[in-house]
Amino acid sequence: MSSENDDGPWGAPSDQGNAKKDQRKDRIIPPWMGKDSGQPEGGPTPTPPQFDDILNGAKDYLNRYKPESNLHAFLLLVGALVTLWLLSGFYMVGTNQLGVVMRFGGFHHTDDPGLRYHLPAPIEEVLLPIVTAQNEIQIGFRGSSRSTESARSVPEESMMLTQDENLINVQFAVFWRIKEVNNYLFEIRDPELTIKMAAESVMREVIGQNKLQFALTEGRGQIAEEARERLQNLVDEYKTGVTITQINLQTVAVPDDVKAAFQDVVNARLDMERFQNQAAAHVNKVIPESKGEAAKLLQEAKAYRDQKIAVAKGDAERFEEVLTAYNGSKDVTKKRLYLETMEEILSHANKIITDKSPATFPIYPLQDMMQKNKGE
């Protein structure tokens, strides 16, 4: 083998076997030409090799390294692909998400937020539903739920019939959140469409059980809460895996065609309520005053009664005392009573009476003089 390699693949003459290596630095020697294929110092120029010999020599050289190189590269390539395949199993679960791992198309387990790993596809795959977001479904309108002016009405969804057979325009929004991700992903085909159809059905049922005036005035809050409870029971029965957090009644009004006539009815009802409130205020004012006046009169009557009773008792006691004194000395008491009675009577008389006759007295208009003095 060594002698063949030294002679080159094309077979050089035997007298050139001991030729020295080519010392020229700028000459490129193909690897299949051998180590001693250069021109020796002072020797004759070798015979140029044929093209077929060069080609055969190159094939022989490459065949010595080809099998081992291909196997090594293949193993490296397979290892890189396996590594990349295994690394593809890493995934990130956001703070508002939940990782749902599917093994061969079936539910396997769930992962909390953070960096997680699953067996690479096609063994396992991951779904990342957002479970903390507040989702909204608009029924009867499309647009911003905060502005009724920019919202577009959808009459085929909003027109409903009340208990008293009146049409009413009800636009509302349903807010919901995922509660059980397994049911949400695998129990129903289209959760949002299912919730929308169920919400519209429930709202029509609730509106149909209430009268128009109640729905337009004080019944809005009660209707929204009752519809939310019924909708929650219905989606639980369907196993949607969602929680209905709120139903917001955006618009509750009569149709535009009868709005003017209905406004007159509303104004009349408001006037009636105003008059009723005024009457109630007057009643609340008059009745307490009357009750106070009646209580005052009762108190005065009781005081007058007590006074008369006390005076009567005093007179009776005084009469008894007089009777006792009279029984003890009748003449003296009789005369005293007579004098006191006459004194009381004659004090208001305009005449002067004496006990001596005849008597001459000058008559003066004493009464007139007394009244005149009082006037002055």
Wavefront OBJ file of the C-alpha trace (Angstrom):
o trace
v 0.000 0.000 0.000
v 2.784 2.402 0.850
v 4.558 1.915 -2.426
v 1.336 2.362 -4.366
v 0.534 5.555 -2.527
v 3.984 6.868 -3.148
v 3.752 6.134 -6.873
v 0.362 7.855 -7.218
v -2.870 6.435 -8.516
v -1.773 6.504 -12.189
v 1.450 4.468 -11.781
v 4.702 6.371 -12.096
v 8.009 4.772 -13.414
v 10.119 2.944 -10.861
v 13.150 5.144 -11.381
v 11.192 8.120 -10.041
v 10.120 6.503 -6.763
v 12.819 8.293 -4.765
v 12.031 11.777 -6.116
v 11.996 14.573 -3.645
v 8.871 16.535 -2.714
v 8.002 19.653 -4.555
v 9.509 22.621 -2.767
v 7.445 25.292 -4.490
v 5.136 26.970 -2.016
v 2.750 28.363 -4.559
v 1.938 25.069 -6.223
v -1.309 23.275 -5.252
v -1.021 19.477 -5.300
v -4.275 17.560 -5.431
v -4.559 14.953 -2.711
v -4.925 12.129 -5.225
v -1.576 12.929 -6.872
v 0.415 11.477 -4.006
v 3.253 12.879 -1.969
v 6.060 12.387 -4.579
v 4.209 13.432 -7.690
v 6.053 16.716 -8.036
v 8.999 17.386 -10.244
v 12.250 16.231 -8.630
v 15.254 18.513 -8.528
v 17.265 18.120 -11.636
v 15.106 15.213 -12.848
v 13.172 14.876 -16.028
v 9.550 16.090 -16.293
v 7.099 13.256 -15.516
v 4.636 12.048 -18.084
v 1.285 13.925 -17.723
v -1.416 11.606 -16.341
v -4.524 10.787 -18.344
v -7.948 12.240 -17.399
v -9.449 8.816 -16.680
v -6.580 8.015 -14.336
v -7.095 11.273 -12.452
v -10.828 10.659 -12.169
v -10.369 7.095 -10.938
v -7.811 8.222 -8.420
v -10.175 10.911 -7.046
v -12.979 8.361 -6.687
v -10.685 5.990 -4.805
v -9.626 8.786 -2.450
v -13.180 9.929 -1.711
v -14.438 6.406 -1.181
v -12.037 5.995 1.751
v -13.843 8.782 3.759
v -17.429 8.840 2.463
v -19.193 6.130 4.559
v -17.936 7.328 7.940
v -18.615 11.022 7.186
v -22.201 10.425 6.058
v -23.032 8.353 9.135
v -21.611 10.951 11.490
v -23.489 13.783 9.787
v -26.690 11.773 9.800
v -26.405 11.081 13.500
v -25.754 14.757 14.215
v -28.736 15.768 12.125
v -31.016 13.270 13.877
v -29.795 14.421 17.293
v -30.423 18.073 16.424
v -33.918 17.309 15.188
v -34.735 15.275 18.305
v -33.414 18.088 20.506
v -35.506 20.684 18.702
v -38.544 18.398 18.918
v -38.105 17.998 22.668
v -37.515 21.721 23.179
v -40.758 22.512 21.339
v -42.637 21.187 24.382
v -41.845 24.280 26.486
v -44.608 26.898 26.580
v -45.628 29.916 28.643
v -49.018 30.292 30.356
v -49.989 33.936 30.899
v -51.374 35.311 34.136
v -54.842 35.590 32.596
v -54.682 32.160 30.930
v -54.958 28.494 31.822
v -52.969 25.804 30.017
v -55.132 22.891 28.848
v -52.959 19.930 27.790
v -54.443 17.559 25.202
v -52.898 14.070 24.820
v -53.729 12.407 21.520
v -56.717 14.761 21.138
v -58.213 14.089 24.583
v -58.096 16.207 27.731
v -55.229 15.264 30.042
v -54.622 18.030 32.612
v -54.447 21.798 33.151
v -51.451 23.999 33.994
v -51.340 27.200 36.015
v -49.626 30.394 34.791
v -45.868 30.185 34.312
v -43.307 28.326 32.192
v -44.598 24.793 31.567
v -43.683 21.710 29.535
v -45.686 19.117 27.646
v -44.778 16.235 25.413
v -44.159 17.612 21.924
v -46.642 17.237 19.093
v -48.210 15.055 17.910
v -48.328 13.408 21.350
v -49.640 16.425 23.232
v -50.829 19.903 22.355
v -51.812 22.898 24.481
v -54.799 25.245 24.426
v -54.443 28.612 26.173
v -57.924 30.054 26.837
v -58.202 33.396 28.655
v -60.117 32.600 31.854
v -59.984 35.933 33.720
v -61.288 38.239 30.988
v -64.741 39.813 31.261
v -66.492 38.872 28.022
v -69.450 40.818 26.618
v -72.280 39.770 24.321
v -74.486 42.514 22.879
v -78.122 41.713 22.119
v -80.370 44.184 20.341
v -77.548 46.554 19.432
v -73.980 46.637 18.148
v -71.389 49.147 19.209
v -70.195 50.686 22.442
v -72.188 49.635 25.487
v -71.251 52.933 27.193
v -72.775 55.191 24.550
v -76.298 54.738 23.215
v -75.735 57.331 20.488
v -72.966 55.400 18.712
v -74.702 52.029 19.046
v -76.538 50.521 16.087
v -79.939 48.989 16.794
v -80.827 45.425 15.752
v -84.661 45.330 15.821
v -84.968 41.597 15.159
v -83.222 40.983 18.482
v -84.564 43.885 20.566
v -88.309 43.850 19.811
v -90.174 41.931 22.543
v -93.782 41.484 23.706
v -94.910 42.364 27.243
v -97.589 40.716 29.364
v -100.185 43.354 28.394
v -99.446 42.710 24.681
v -97.365 45.823 24.017
v -94.179 45.947 21.968
v -91.058 47.130 23.748
v -87.507 47.744 22.545
v -85.035 46.034 24.913
v -81.291 46.326 24.280
v -78.982 44.693 26.803
v -75.456 43.360 27.272
v -74.481 40.066 28.914
v -71.160 39.914 30.777
v -69.690 36.461 31.434
v -66.471 34.742 32.486
v -65.097 31.227 32.057
v -65.623 29.138 35.204
v -64.925 25.524 34.137
v -62.536 25.410 31.208
v -63.158 21.709 30.470
v -66.873 22.222 29.849
v -66.232 25.470 28.000
v -63.835 23.833 25.515
v -65.320 20.362 25.037
v -69.026 20.289 25.996
v -70.427 22.804 23.486
v -69.455 23.694 19.944
v -69.838 27.503 20.030
v -70.059 28.864 23.613
v -70.576 32.507 22.667
v -73.413 31.759 20.240
v -75.020 29.441 22.786
v -74.906 32.121 25.507
v -76.317 34.727 23.127
v -79.285 32.589 22.067
v -79.986 31.536 25.658
v -79.828 35.151 26.894
v -82.248 36.373 24.230
v -84.668 33.557 25.039
v -84.529 34.240 28.783
v -85.022 37.995 28.348
v -88.069 37.455 26.124
v -89.523 35.158 28.780
v -88.975 37.664 31.591
v -90.364 40.600 29.568
v -93.394 38.503 28.625
v -94.212 38.033 32.302
v -94.202 41.764 33.140
v -96.304 44.715 32.040
v -95.046 47.555 29.884
v -95.194 50.287 32.530
v -93.364 48.156 35.068
v -90.574 47.387 32.591
v -90.178 51.055 31.665
v -90.087 52.464 35.201
v -89.272 50.732 38.454
v -88.855 47.201 37.096
v -85.552 47.574 35.219
v -83.333 46.368 38.041
v -85.650 43.513 38.985
v -85.926 42.342 35.353
v -82.141 42.391 34.861
v -81.470 40.376 38.019
v -84.208 37.850 37.291
v -82.903 37.377 33.740
v -79.354 36.858 35.043
v -80.457 34.149 37.482
v -82.492 32.318 34.852
v -79.685 32.556 32.298
v -77.171 31.178 34.805
v -79.415 28.179 35.474
v -79.828 27.595 31.748
v -76.113 27.722 30.856
v -75.374 25.435 33.802
v -77.886 22.980 32.383
v -76.119 23.203 29.009
v -72.730 22.643 30.750
v -71.159 25.690 29.132
v -68.703 26.189 32.008
v -69.286 29.963 32.249
v -70.474 32.364 34.953
v -72.941 35.145 34.103
v -71.638 38.076 36.113
v -74.072 40.795 35.026
v -76.865 41.738 32.626
v -76.939 45.439 31.833
v -80.143 46.827 30.327
v -78.862 49.350 27.799
v -82.224 50.610 26.479
v -85.806 49.865 27.547
v -88.213 51.987 25.496
v -91.284 51.849 23.332
v -90.881 51.696 19.526
v -90.273 54.969 17.714
v -93.623 54.804 15.896
v -95.641 55.199 19.100
v -93.127 57.140 21.141
v -95.023 60.470 20.923
v -98.339 58.980 22.038
v -96.682 57.034 24.773
v -94.901 60.164 25.987
v -98.284 61.814 26.486
v -99.393 58.856 28.554
v -96.219 59.054 30.587
v -96.696 62.795 31.173
v -100.278 62.222 32.314
v -99.100 59.522 34.661
v -96.415 61.809 36.024
v -99.006 64.555 36.593
v -101.212 62.058 38.406
v -98.326 61.002 40.600
v -97.475 64.657 41.262
v -101.040 65.448 42.322
v -101.102 62.355 44.494
v -97.875 63.437 46.134
v -99.243 66.943 46.741
v -102.436 65.502 48.247
v -100.389 63.163 50.409
v -98.264 66.106 51.559
v -101.398 68.096 52.415
v -102.821 65.146 54.308
v -99.564 64.704 56.174
v -99.705 68.364 57.129
v -103.408 68.725 58.058
v -103.836 65.501 59.988
v -101.043 66.223 62.507
v -102.363 69.770 62.988
v -105.898 68.460 63.559
v -104.621 65.859 65.948
v -102.685 68.527 67.812
v -105.731 70.812 67.999
v -107.918 67.968 69.238
v -105.364 67.085 71.884
v -105.260 70.727 72.953
v -109.046 70.911 73.284
v -109.098 67.707 75.283
v -106.483 69.055 77.621
v -108.379 72.331 78.069
v -111.638 70.448 78.716
v -109.943 68.284 81.286
v -108.449 71.360 82.949
v -111.843 73.106 82.987
v -113.456 69.996 84.430
v -110.829 69.709 87.133
v -111.207 73.426 87.911
v -115.002 73.241 88.251
v -114.750 70.138 90.377
v -112.204 71.834 92.644
v -114.358 74.993 92.945
v -117.453 72.945 93.690
v -115.601 70.985 96.317
v -114.314 74.217 97.832
v -117.817 75.759 97.899
v -119.206 72.601 99.453
v -116.534 72.592 102.117
v -117.101 76.290 102.792
v -120.870 75.741 103.041
v -120.308 72.952 105.487
v -118.142 75.251 107.588
v -120.838 77.960 107.491
v -123.471 75.404 108.416
v -121.391 74.286 111.346
v -120.945 77.884 112.522
v -124.648 78.597 112.005
v -125.643 75.631 114.099
v -123.401 76.910 116.894
v -124.736 80.516 116.963
v -127.653 81.004 114.697
v -128.449 84.654 115.447
v -124.932 85.967 114.979
v -124.306 83.874 111.892
v -127.679 84.827 110.416
v -127.004 88.524 110.874
v -123.476 88.226 109.513
v -124.672 86.387 106.430
v -127.381 88.961 105.927
v -124.931 91.842 106.149
v -122.420 90.210 103.805
v -125.120 89.455 101.271
v -126.549 92.957 101.365
v -123.068 94.411 101.095
v -122.427 92.427 97.958
v -125.770 93.367 96.431
v -125.843 97.041 97.324
v -122.271 97.594 96.175
v -123.598 97.558 92.569
v -126.685 99.726 93.247
v -127.054 103.397 92.245
v -129.223 104.278 95.222
v -128.351 105.371 98.735
v -130.482 103.848 101.461
v -130.379 104.982 105.110
v -132.037 103.561 108.142
v -133.337 107.007 109.478
v -136.384 108.689 108.175
v -136.909 111.434 107.254
v -133.450 112.282 106.102
v -132.281 114.991 103.831
v -129.281 114.369 101.716
v -127.962 116.291 98.785
v -128.163 114.145 95.665
v -125.016 114.111 93.648
v -124.435 112.142 90.446
v -121.725 110.189 92.134
v -121.860 107.360 89.608
v -121.365 109.727 86.681
v -118.588 111.496 88.463
v -116.835 108.213 89.167
v -117.088 107.135 85.543
v -115.826 110.541 84.429
v -112.867 110.328 86.728
v -112.062 106.893 85.363
v -112.222 108.222 81.794
v -109.862 111.064 82.583
l 1 2 3 4 5 6 7 8 9 10 11 12 13 14 15 16 17 18 19 20 21 22 23 24 25 26 27 28 29 30 31 32 33 34 35 36 37 38 39 40 41 42 43 44 45 46 47 48 49 50 51 52 53 54 55 56 57 58 59 60 61 62 63 64 65 66 67 68 69 70 71 72 73 74 75 76 77 78 79 80 81 82 83 84 85 86 87 88 89 90 91 92 93 94 95 96 97 98 99 100 101 102 103 104 105 106 107 108 109 110 111 112 113 114 115 116 117 118 119 120 121 122 123 124 125 126 127 128 129 130 131 132 133 134 135 136 137 138 139 140 141 142 143 144 145 146 147 148 149 150 151 152 153 154 155 156 157 158 159 160 161 162 163 164 165 166 167 168 169 170 171 172 173 174 175 176 177 178 179 180 181 182 183 184 185 186 187 188 189 190 191 192 193 194 195 196 197 198 199 200 201 202 203 204 205 206 207 208 209 210 211 212 213 214 215 216 217 218 219 220 221 222 223 224 225 226 227 228 229 230 231 232 233 234 235 236 237 238 239 240 241 242 243 244 245 246 247 248 249 250 251 252 253 254 255 256 257 258 259 260 261 262 263 264 265 266 267 268 269 270 271 272 273 274 275 276 277 278 279 280 281 282 283 284 285 286 287 288 289 290 291 292 293 294 295 296 297 298 299 300 301 302 303 304 305 306 307 308 309 310 311 312 313 314 315 316 317 318 319 320 321 322 323 324 325 326 327 328 329 330 331 332 333 334 335 336 337 338 339 340 341 342 343 344 345 346 347 348 349 350 351 352 353 354 355 356 357 358 359 360 361 362 363 364 365 366 367 368 369 370 371 372 373 374 375 376
